[in-house]
């Protein structure tokens, strides 16, 4: 085991089950088909909040494993949440059916397949749809309209996000009382309760990741539309505390949406429509269960209506006409949600009822999971499939009913960093798509999401170096080497001129060391778009270890292993105001320290090159 992704603590997650990913160097095959020398293997991490024995595995362990291709698993397993921190996205992926630690390897093993220059599915040439010029004009018009809506609101609240937040302090104090007491009420035949209605921070890297994802999809003439499902308190906060007439309780989310729009990432602010629709349904969210944040029928249908409105701009999609589908009554399973108390029209001993979508033959409409049958792809986590996708009630089903467009679904429990998830599916999965709609749960805007590699967006770009600096044994001294004294490590240069971080005083291991380069400040860098860092290693270097490269608030990580001798290249978005580039080594071992023979830093501009 070369690397293992870190599992979250089960009690701190909203999910019962979770897998984790790992990288393995294959020493040999006892029986079965040939496989590559290096694999990504997915293991059970915890089930029903209980950690699995496999969760104890660590880098360096030797294992005997029975594996199957991950794609051969049943749909439920493939949709299970994954802890995935793997930076190498071109490895074949398998699932561990059985595994055990061994002390040594059997000599009677077949050799794995040597590394090959093979075309991975994500690198296969696909024919993107021809760009739809009229749809692009309408897309940009929608973005400008959304920007103006937010800008007008901002002006009405003093022209400053901070001022707007301060203006709502009295509301927040009043609302917090309702939230703490779990206040709830029927408004006519619609039920609401307090719940999260605002955030106190903006996101960490969500905007940057979505910009990269939009650029990745644009290479295939696929539009990205983000629809954020709100926190359940956002659409009813005015029922429990005094709000201005615009009913906006969460300016910080609008600030993030405005930044996305400014960067040409279409993001639908669904809250005004949800407030307008909220009394048309008994439940917009599962308000009768205070801790439940997933959408009920009302919110799912509202999101579908908002998306359907955007899809009107696309011509030439061979889909059934609106009206081909019908609705029928369905109800939650007995063990799930029942009606809340307080309204005789909705007896609390009865399961919640909702509308399900049927095809023209009157059967529950079937929607493709992980397939490529539709030019419309909806991607997301469990928020995408509520209230009951198996019964024909979900955002994708309601979208089909509202628009006539039957989408495909890419869904995984707990999935944030949806761009990375889509990228790992490969380019063939995107062939012929026109629109990808990302249904984002509200916490995705707040967390550190696993990012799509910037290199994924550079497929059609010709990168031209404006400036290149090379560091090796001839000029190591021009870099800044740093090791905190308490960590008892030091950088050394061997006879061949390779640099490595090692423990002091004959210790077996040590922590922490950095190499810093200060970038020059030149006028010609004003046109730069990217920065590339290339690390080269001696072919004899056999090590386990991690290198973190940080520049302009962007971080990339690589895990080195004994049989991985090729160099590493890191790409970053260039920032003319950022001068520091840092290489960090979080940990080192005396017997297997990472050696670097050459560091190359290039500042690049780009020119678009169509396929």
N, C-alpha and C positions, 0 to 999 in steps of 0.2 A: 504494500500500500504506500503510494508516494504522497498522496494528499487526501484529506478528508474535509468536507464542508462541515461547518459548525452547526450543530442542531440548536434550535431555540429551546428554552426551558418549556416543557409541556404546559406547566401551570400558567405561563404567561402568554400563551397563544389562544386564539379563538377556535382552534381546530382540534379535533380528537386524534387525528392521525397525521403522520408526517414521515416522508422518506428523506434520505440524505444522499448526496452524490460523492463519489470518490474517484481517484485516478489510480490505476494499477499498472505496474510493469509485469508482463506475463513471462514467467520463466519457462513454462512448458504446458502442454496439453495432455491430459491423461487419456481422454477419448472425446470424440465429437469433431465438428468441423474446424477448419483452420480459422484462427482469429489473429488480429493484429498484435504487435508487441506491446502496445499501450492502449488501454481501454478506459472509458468512463463506466463505472458500475454503480448502480443505484441500490441502496440497502433500506430495509425497514428501519425507521428511527424510533418512533413510538406509536403505539396503537391504544386508543382510548386513554390517552394521557400517560400510559405506562411505557417507560423506556425499554427498548428491545436489547437483547444481549449484543447485537451488532453495534449498538451505539457506543460500546466500549472500545471499538477498534481505533487504532491510531496509526499515524504515518510510521512506516518502518516495519509494521507487522507483516509476517508471512502467512498466507492463507491458502487453503484449498477451497475452491468455490465452484459450485454448479451454477451456471448462468444461462439465461435465455435472452434473446433480443427484447429490448424494452418495448418495442412496437408490437410484440406478440402478446403483451398482457391484455387482460380484459379492460374495458373502458373505465370502470371504476378505479382500478389501480393506476391507470395512466393519468387520471384526473386528480390523484392525491397530491396534496401539498408537498413541495420539495424544498429542502435546504440546499441551495446550489450556489457555491462560490467559485466554481471552476472557471478559469479564464480561458482555457483551451476549448473552443466550441466546435472543433472539427473531429473529435474523437467518436468512434463507434460507441453506442450506448447499450448497455445490457442491464439486466436485473438479476440480483443474487437470490436464487431459490434456496440454496443451502450454503453454509460457510462455516469454516472452523480454522482456528489458528494452528499452525504447525511449526515445529522447531527447525525443520529443514525440508528440502524438496527431494522428491523421488528422482532417481537417475533415469527411470524408465518413462520418459516424457517426450512427446513430439515437440519439435521446435515451433514457436509461433511464426506467423508470416512476418518477413522483414518489412521495414518501412518502405512505402511506395509513394510515388508521386501520383496519387489517385485523385480523381475528381469526386469530391464529396457532393452530396445532394444539394447542399446550399451553394455550390459553385457551378452547378449545371447551367448551361446557357438556356434561358427561357425567352420566349417572345412576349414582351409586355404589350398590353393593349396600346393602341395608338392614343396619344393624348387627346382628350376631349376638350377642344378649345372653348366651346360655348359653356361647358360645365365649369371650366377654370375661371371664366369671367364671373359667373354667378357665385362660385366659391369665394373669390376675393371680395365680391360685393357683400356676401354674408359676413365675412370677417370684419370688413369695415363697418358694417351695421352694428355688429356686436361690440366693436371697440368704442363706437360713438355712444352706445347705450351705457357702457361702463364709465366712459369719460364724463358724460352728463351727470351721472350719479355722483362721481367724485367731485365735480365742481359744486354740486348742490350741498356737499358736506365740507366745503372749505378748501377743496383742491389739494388736500394732503391725506394720505392713507393714515398717518399717525393721528391727525386731527379727527378723522372719522372714527377711528377706534376709541379715542378719548371721549368723543361725543356720546358714545354708547355705554359709558361706564355706569350710569344710573340704571340703564336697562339691564346690564349684566348683573348688577347687585340684586335687582328685583327678581330676575330670572333664576339666579342661582338658588334662591329660596324655593322656588317652585320645583327646580330640578332636584334639590336635596330632599324635598318631601315627596318626590315622585308624583307630582300633581297630574291629574287626568280628568277628562271630561268628554261628554257627548256634545257635539254641536249639530243639532237636528239629528240626522241619521249617520253622522260620521264621528268616529271616535279618535281622540288624540291624547297624547301625554307629553310631558316635558321629556327632555333628553338632550344630548349634545347639540348645541345650536351655534357654536362659534369655536374658533381655534385661536390660540395665543401666539402662533408662530407661522412662518411660511416654510415651504418645503426645503429639503436639503439639496437634492439633486434631480428632482422630478422634472423640472422645466428643461434642464440640459439634456436629460435622457430622451424626453419627448421630441426635442428638436432633432436629435440624432436619428430617432426612429422615423420621424417625418421625412428626413433626407434619405434614409435607407429605402423607404417605400417609394419615394419619388423616382428612384432609379428605374422602377418598373411601371411608372405612370399610375401608381396607386395612391389615392388620396387617403389621408388620415383624418378621422373625425373623433375627437374625444368627447364623451359625455360623462360628466361626474355625477354619480348618485349622491345626493346631499346627506349629511347627518340628519336623522329623523326630526330633531328639534328645529332645524333651519326653516322648515316649511310651516311651522305652527307656533313659533316662539311668541308671536304677537298675541296669541290666545292666552298666554300666561304672564306676560309683562308688556309694558308700554314700549312700542317701537315706532319710529317715524313711518309716514305713509308708504314709503317704498318697501317696508317690511324686510329690509336687509339686516340680518343679525351678524353677518360674518364678512366684513370688508377684506380681511386678509386672504380669503379664498378668491374674491374678485380681483385682488391685486395679482395673484398668481395667474388667474385666467387672462388678465390683461397682458401680462408678460408673454404668455404662450401665444396669444393672438398677434402681438407685436412681432413675434418671430415666425409668423405664417403657419402656426399650428392651430387649426380650427378646433375650438373648444366651445361646446354648447353649455351655456349657463341655464340649467333647466328649472331653477328655483321659481322664477315668476310664473311659469306655466304650471308648476306643481301647486303653488298657492291658489291659482285660478281653478285648478281641477280638484282641489282637496275635498270639497264637499259633494263631489259627484260619486264618491265611493265610500263604503263603510270604513275601509282601512287603507291608508296610504303606506303605512309601515305596520309592523306587529306591535302596536303601541300597548297592547294588553300585557306584553312581557317586556319589562322595562330594560333589560339588558340586551334585547334582541335588536340588531341594527339593520337586518336585511329588508329589502322592500317587499311589501305586500302587493296585491293586484293593482291598487291605485297608482303607486309609484312606478311599477313596471310598465303599466300602460301609458303613463305620462312620458317616460323616457322613450318608449316606442314612437309616440306621436311626434316628439321633438326630432327624432332621427328620420322618421318618414318625411317630415317637411323638408329636410336637407336632401333627401334622395330624389326629390322631384326634379332636380336640375340635371339628372343624368339621363341621356337618351340612348336608345339602342340596346337596352338590357332585355334579353328574351326571358321575361318572367310572366307569370299569370297576371291578369289584370286585377286591380283592387275590386273586391266583391266576390272573388272566387272562394273565399273562406268564410266560415260561419262561426258563431259562438254557441257554446252549450254550457250548462251549469255543471260544475264539479265541486268537490269539497275536499278539505284537508283530511288526511288519515286520522283516525280517532285518537292516536297518541300525540298528534300535533296540536295546532292551535284551535281553541274554541273561542266563541264570541265573548267579548268583555261584558261585565255586568252593567246594568243600568238602562237597557232599552228593550222593551217587550217585543219589538220586531226581530230581535236577534237573541234568542234564548241562550244563556251562557252554558247550558249543557249540550249544545249542538256544535259540531265542527264548523269552522269558517267555510263559507261558500265563496266561489269565485267563478269567473268565466274562463273556459278553455277554448282553444282554437282548433277547428276541424277543417279538413281538406274538402274538396268538392264532393267526395263520396260520403262525407259525414264521419270519417274516422279522424282520430287525433292526428294532427299534422306532424309528419316526421321531418326532422331537421338533421343535417349531416354534422357529425362530430369529427373533427380532425380530417375532414375530407375536402376535396376541391370540386364541388358541383355548382357553386354559385359565384357570381362576380362580387357578391357582398359577403364579407366576413365579419362576424362579431366576435370579439375577443375579450376575455376578462376572467374573473374568479367567480366565486359562488353568488355574488350579487347579480351576475348575468342570468342565473338559472332559477331564481325565485319568482313567484311563490311555489311552483311545482312543475318543473320542466317535463317530468315523466308523464304528467297528466295534461300536457299541452298548454301550460300556463307559465310563461317566462317572457322576458324582454324580446328574445328572437321570435317567439310565436306571435306576440302582440304586434311586432313590427311587420310580420307577414300579413296579418289581418289589416293593419292600417295602410300598408303601402302596396301590397301585392308582390313585394320582393321577398323571396324565401332565402334567408341567409344560411351560410355555414357557420359553425361554432368552433372556436378554439377556447377551451375552458380547462382551468386547473384550480383546485381549491388553494386559496391563499396566495395566488400568483400576483406578485408585484414585479415591476420590471418587465412588462409585457413585450417590449421590443426584443429583448434577449430571448424570450420564449418563442416568439415568431421566427426569429433568425435561426434558431436551432431546428426548426421544422424544415428548413431548406427552401431554396428558390422554387422548386417544382410546386410546393404547396401554395405559392403566390401566383403561379402562372394563370393568366387570364383574369385576375382580380381587378376590380375597378375601385372599390372602396373598402377600407378596413375601419370599422367602428370599434373603438376601445371604450368599453363600459367600465369606468374606473370607480372603485369604491372610495369613499372620502379619505380614508387613511393613506391611500397611495400618494396623495398630494403632500403628505407630511413626512414620510419616512425616507430613509436612505434606501433607494431601490437598486437592485442589481442592474447595471447599465448595459446597454447594447454597445458592443465594441465600436469605437469610432471608425475603425478600418472597414466595417460593413458599409459605411456610407461613401467610401472612396472608390468604389468599383469602377465608375466611369470618369474619374478625375485624373488628369495628368498633373503630377506634383512637380514643381520646379524649385530647386534649392536656391534661396536668396543668400543664405549664409550657412556655412558648415564649420564646425569646430571638432577636432579629433583629439582625444586624450589617450595616451598610452605611456609606455616606459620612458619616452622622451620628454614628457611634460606633466607627469602626475602631480608635481609640486604646485602646478597652477590651480589645482582643485583644493577644496577645503575639506579635510578629513576630521571627523569629530567622533569621540567616544566618551560618554559620561564616565567620570572616574569610578563611581560606585558600581558600574557594570563590569569592570575588570576585563575589558576587551581592548584590542589594538589592531590597527591596520598594518600589514606588512607587505613588502614587495619581495618576491622570490627571485632567483637568479635569472629566470626568463623574463622578468619584468611584469609578472602578473600580480595584481593586487588582491588581497583577501583579508577578511576580518576574522581574527582568531581569539580564543580565550587567553588571558594572561596566566602566569604562574602555574602552568601545567594543569589548569582546570580542564575538565572534559567539555564544558559548554559555557556559553556566555550570552549576554543579551545586549542589543542596541549598538548601532554604529551608523553613521551617515556620511555620504559624500555629497558635497554641494558644488554646483557650478553656477557662476554669475553670468547671465547673458548680457551681451553688449546692448547698448541703446543706440540704434542707428535710424536715420530718416527713412531708408529704403524698407524698413520693417513695417511701415504703415500699410503696405499691401499684403502682408503675410496673413495666411489663414490657418496654418497648422505648424506644429512643432513635432519632430520625430526624434526619438532617442533609440539608438541601436547599441545593444550590448553584445560583445563577443567574448567567448570563453575558450580557454585551451582545451583541445580535444581530449586530453588526459584527465580533465577535472571530473571526478565522480563525487557527487555531493547530494544531500538533501538540503533544501533551504528556500527561503522566501526573499524576494526583492520587491520593495515597494518604490514606485517612481511617482513623485508628486510635483505638479506644476500648476500654478494659477487656480488652486482649489480643486484640481482634478487629480485623482489617484488611480493608478493602475498597478496590478499585482501579478507577479509571475512566480510559480513554484518550480524550482529546478530539481532535477532528479538524475541519478547516475547515467541512465541510458539516453538522456536528452542532451545531445552535444551541439545542436544548432543554436544560433544566436537568437536574441529576442529583440523585437521592434515594438516600440510604444508610440502611439500617435495621440496628440493632444490638440485641442483648439487653441490657437495662438492668442495671447493676450499681450498687447503692447505695453501694458502697465506692469506686467509680471517679469521680474528679472531673475528670480531664484528657481533653480531646478534641483530637487533633492532625491538622492537614491538612499533608501533606508534598508538596513538589514536587521530585522527584529530579533533574530536568534542565530547563533553560530555554534558549530560543533568542531572540536579539535581535529577529529578524524575525517570530517567531511565538510570543510568550509567552502563557500563559493569563491571561485577565482575569476577575476575579470581581466581580460587581456587588452580590451579596447572599448572606449566609449565614444560614440559619434552623436553629435547633436546637430540637427539640421532644422533651419527655419525655412518654411515652404510657402509659396503661393500656389494657386491652382487655376486650371482652366477646364471648363466642362467639355467632355468628349462623349457625344452620343454613341449608343451601340451601333 
